[in-house]
Amino acid sequence: MNITDIPKKWDMIVVGGGITGAGIFREAVSIGLKVLLLEQKDYTWGTSSRSTKLVHGGLRYLREGHLLVTKAAVEERERMLREAPGLVEPVEFLLPVYKGEGPRKWQLDVGLLLYDLMAKEKQHRFVGREEFLKLSPYIKKDGLAGGFCFFDAQVDDCRLVLRLINETVEDGGVAVNYVKVSEVLRNKKGEVVGVVAEDPETGESRTLHAKLVINATGAWGETLQPSPDPKRHLRPLRGSHLVFPTSVLPLQHALAFIHPADERGFFAIPWEGAVLVGTTDLDHREDLSKEPAVAQEEVDYIMAGVHHYFPAVKASAKDCVATFAGIRPVLSEGKLSPSKESRDYVVWKKNGLVTVTGGKLTTFRRMAWETLKAASIFLPKTKEVKKKEPVFRPLPELPKEHYGLSPETWRRLYGRYGDSAIALVKEAGPEDLECVPGTHTLWAEIPYVARREQVRHLSDLLLRRVRIGILCPQGGIEHIERIRKLCKTALGWSDLRWENEINMYNGLWRSAYWLPSDETCEEKK
Ligand SMILES: Cc1cc2nc3c(=O)[nH]c(=O)nc-3n(C[C@H](O)[C@H](O)[C@H](O)COP(=O)(O)OP(=O)(O)OC[C@H]3O[C@@H](n4cnc5c(N)ncnc54)[C@H](O)[C@@H]3O)c2cc1C
């Protein structure tokens, strides 16, 4: 939808198309409100495409004593596993125990026991050294005493947000990307009456009316509403990942470690055909309007972790296929080290403007409920939020005609596209019901999302609608001619537009999804 076509009057305008905004959008439409969601760039362009992709309680939060944050997250994880199979999937983690290094076995056992209690199920066990080495043959053997196996869950963060947005739009909500809220409008009494919205690329703008504006802009939160506590402000903390092909880091299981440099939790996780390794935690001092990128010190930190725990794997940073960096919005007095800051969320409200920031992907639904509770005085009377109802639409049975796809592939497609998965497959040629090499993505997904999911730029398509941009070498550029052919009608771009998009995508990929020095990129080619 073009900005000039957006209807003017709304019960609520949600600003921010990440998980927080999408969750509030979903819950608000489900109780009968007329809601508009606006995203300044692309959906999930912010932190919500750059997470570790876990739906988890967060063992590290337990270690730091944030028991309630962990408990809420574990409960949400269990709920999402039930409600969104194929999108949120269980993942078995290994946690090695070393003699004289890192936390003691009993400490980890207590933490995992608490985790189990929160999930109301015994999910962890200890295995001895030999069995552990069978599960993880490349792990450092020196001092290894064995390790724990436990469960968490993983997700495609972008598809989680997009499934929420797509299903909410089908239920009557309106969501528009590439529309920035530049100002919140107030009347003489200071009450919110609407927003000024503009397309940052075309410069077109429009005034929209609502008595309630939800500021779900994450790290950008204070640009629309300054913190009510002058001592505590949003502290942008960057976390980065390196993505390795499984040929370089051949892991069957996810591994959780303690990083030798600072004893922070650290992960290596098989995901969508590759392995994600991270993350870091440091102050992000760069311009927030630019895509964040991994710094050399973070690459060194991640590689130090890889070399320490996988000494037999002769990987160097140059062997990765991509990198990505995200910004945690953390409310802080600025006195603690980054990893000691609480990851809980905050809700501020004033005269029809409600800000919600912080938190996790995992707890998006709780954040949405809290926000709607805080916002209720600015809203018309509606139905009650139904906390026991599933957040996603129930899925139909698997179709009788399988089109040659395995039950696992159907499960994955249903998880990502809900009941639209059937249309996706029916529209595809048989040659497109195969995976893009090195990924779990079907070629058929690309034109399907290009046609239906408000793709404005090639980067929207390859980095967020599908994740080829972080899973394939050089951002998947070797596949560009096939992608171009597949999406020709869906995108309707001229040859010149394609050339421009490809150039922009290449430039962006090198600056924000690859290693800091471009020389390494040259070397690899
Ligand atoms: C490295 C890292 C790893 C993480 N791993 C996990 C994990 O494994 N599991 C987990 O549960 N959580 C994880 N998190 C936390 C989680 O990713 C974030 O809490 C969550 O994504 C924040 O979502 P959000 O919607 O609040 O913010 P964002 O995703 O940043 O969305 C805010 C959006 O608002 C838009 N916006 C800003 N200003 C405007 C404006 N004026 N007008 C319109 N739009 C605007 C932005 O463009 C942006 O898209 C991780 C975070 C980081 C940094």
PDBQT file of the ligand as one rigid body, heavy atoms in Angstrom, charges set to zero:
ROOT
HETATM    1  C1  LIG A 601      22.501 -10.396  19.259  1.00  0.00    +0.000 C 
HETATM    2  C2  LIG A 601      21.133 -10.611  19.821  1.00  0.00    +0.000 A 
HETATM    3  C3  LIG A 601      20.679 -11.910  20.011  1.00  0.00    +0.000 A 
HETATM    4  C4  LIG A 601      19.405 -12.119  20.521  1.00  0.00    +0.000 A 
HETATM    5  N1  LIG A 601      18.961 -13.397  20.630  1.00  0.00    +0.000 NA
HETATM    6  C5  LIG A 601      17.721 -13.637  21.094  1.00  0.00    +0.000 A 
HETATM    7  C6  LIG A 601      17.236 -14.965  21.132  1.00  0.00    +0.000 A 
HETATM    8  O1  LIG A 601      17.904 -15.911  20.712  1.00  0.00    +0.000 OA
HETATM    9  N2  LIG A 601      15.996 -15.152  21.627  1.00  0.00    +0.000 N 
HETATM   10  C7  LIG A 601      15.222 -14.125  22.075  1.00  0.00    +0.000 A 
HETATM   11  O2  LIG A 601      14.120 -14.383  22.545  1.00  0.00    +0.000 OA
HETATM   12  N3  LIG A 601      15.642 -12.844  22.026  1.00  0.00    +0.000 NA
HETATM   13  C8  LIG A 601      16.868 -12.571  21.519  1.00  0.00    +0.000 A 
HETATM   14  N4  LIG A 601      17.320 -11.289  21.416  1.00  0.00    +0.000 N 
HETATM   15  C9  LIG A 601      16.435 -10.201  21.791  1.00  0.00    +0.000 C 
HETATM   16  C10 LIG A 601      15.444  -9.899  20.670  1.00  0.00    +0.000 C 
HETATM   17  O3  LIG A 601      16.030 -10.084  19.401  1.00  0.00    +0.000 OA
HETATM   18  C11 LIG A 601      14.940  -8.471  20.796  1.00  0.00    +0.000 C 
HETATM   19  O4  LIG A 601      14.482  -8.260  22.101  1.00  0.00    +0.000 OA
HETATM   20  C12 LIG A 601      13.796  -8.192  19.843  1.00  0.00    +0.000 C 
HETATM   21  O5  LIG A 601      14.120  -8.559  18.526  1.00  0.00    +0.000 OA
HETATM   22  C13 LIG A 601      13.448  -6.713  19.884  1.00  0.00    +0.000 C 
HETATM   23  O6  LIG A 601      12.343  -6.547  19.064  1.00  0.00    +0.000 OA
HETATM   24  P1  LIG A 601      11.643  -5.137  18.898  1.00  0.00    +0.000 P 
HETATM   25  O7  LIG A 601      10.486  -5.330  18.022  1.00  0.00    +0.000 OA
HETATM   26  O8  LIG A 601      11.399  -4.530  20.234  1.00  0.00    +0.000 OA
HETATM   27  O9  LIG A 601      12.759  -4.235  18.215  1.00  0.00    +0.000 OA
HETATM   28  P2  LIG A 601      13.211  -4.254  16.696  1.00  0.00    +0.000 P 
HETATM   29  O10 LIG A 601      13.212  -5.603  16.131  1.00  0.00    +0.000 OA
HETATM   30  O11 LIG A 601      14.485  -3.490  16.624  1.00  0.00    +0.000 OA
HETATM   31  O12 LIG A 601      12.058  -3.472  15.966  1.00  0.00    +0.000 OA
HETATM   32  C14 LIG A 601      11.895  -2.074  16.083  1.00  0.00    +0.000 C 
HETATM   33  C15 LIG A 601      11.505  -1.577  14.704  1.00  0.00    +0.000 C 
HETATM   34  O13 LIG A 601      11.066  -0.225  14.815  1.00  0.00    +0.000 OA
HETATM   35  C16 LIG A 601      11.406   0.424  13.607  1.00  0.00    +0.000 C 
HETATM   36  N5  LIG A 601      11.353   1.857  13.838  1.00  0.00    +0.000 N 
HETATM   37  C17 LIG A 601      12.203   2.608  14.582  1.00  0.00    +0.000 A 
HETATM   38  N6  LIG A 601      11.822   3.896  14.578  1.00  0.00    +0.000 NA
HETATM   39  C18 LIG A 601      10.709   3.963  13.802  1.00  0.00    +0.000 A 
HETATM   40  C19 LIG A 601       9.855   5.038  13.410  1.00  0.00    +0.000 A 
HETATM   41  N7  LIG A 601      10.073   6.287  13.830  1.00  0.00    +0.000 N 
HETATM   42  N8  LIG A 601       8.814   4.779  12.589  1.00  0.00    +0.000 NA
HETATM   43  C20 LIG A 601       8.575   3.488  12.159  1.00  0.00    +0.000 A 
HETATM   44  N9  LIG A 601       9.353   2.454  12.512  1.00  0.00    +0.000 NA
HETATM   45  C21 LIG A 601      10.401   2.679  13.326  1.00  0.00    +0.000 A 
HETATM   46  C22 LIG A 601      12.799  -0.119  13.310  1.00  0.00    +0.000 C 
HETATM   47  O14 LIG A 601      13.156   0.044  11.947  1.00  0.00    +0.000 OA
HETATM   48  C23 LIG A 601      12.683  -1.566  13.735  1.00  0.00    +0.000 C 
HETATM   49  O15 LIG A 601      12.398  -2.438  12.652  1.00  0.00    +0.000 OA
HETATM   50  C24 LIG A 601      18.588 -11.029  20.887  1.00  0.00    +0.000 A 
HETATM   51  C25 LIG A 601      19.051  -9.721  20.703  1.00  0.00    +0.000 A 
HETATM   52  C26 LIG A 601      20.298  -9.514  20.157  1.00  0.00    +0.000 A 
HETATM   53  C27 LIG A 601      20.777  -8.126  19.922  1.00  0.00    +0.000 C 
ENDROOT
TORSDOF 0
